[in-house]
Amino acid sequence: MAIVNYRTPAMVLACLDSLRRERKALPSLQAIAVENASGDDSVAVRSARLGEMPFSDWVQFRAAPLNGGFGWGNNEAIIALLANETPPDAILLINPDAMIEPGALVALVEDMG
């Protein structure tokens, strides 16, 4: 799962929280949220909320050195996910304002299988 943040930190965290509910059925779910050099308080907002929601075991947060655009931010996420010791079989690119309905991700994975 790849999410690119550009001045939408609260949306990214809400999206991740909706994904967190799917982890019971998909324990190998991994995500990366790329901070795409927003130049705002995105890192501070994310840092303040990290203690509230359990992300550390399945979400990587990565700060991009510059804003190369939405596609570039997604490429940064994909490269990082594929470099993991256990890279995912598939990567879903998701907008930060997306909210995953309960069971939707499980249904997608089953349909892809």
Secondary structure as UniProt FT lines:
FT   STRAND          2..5
FT   HELIX           9..20
FT   HELIX           21..24
FT   TURN            27..28
FT   STRAND          31..35
FT   HELIX           42..49
FT   TURN            50..52
FT   TURN            56..58
FT   STRAND          59..63
FT   HELIX           70..82
FT   STRAND          93..94
FT   TURN            96..97
FT   TURN            102..103
FT   HELIX           104..112
//
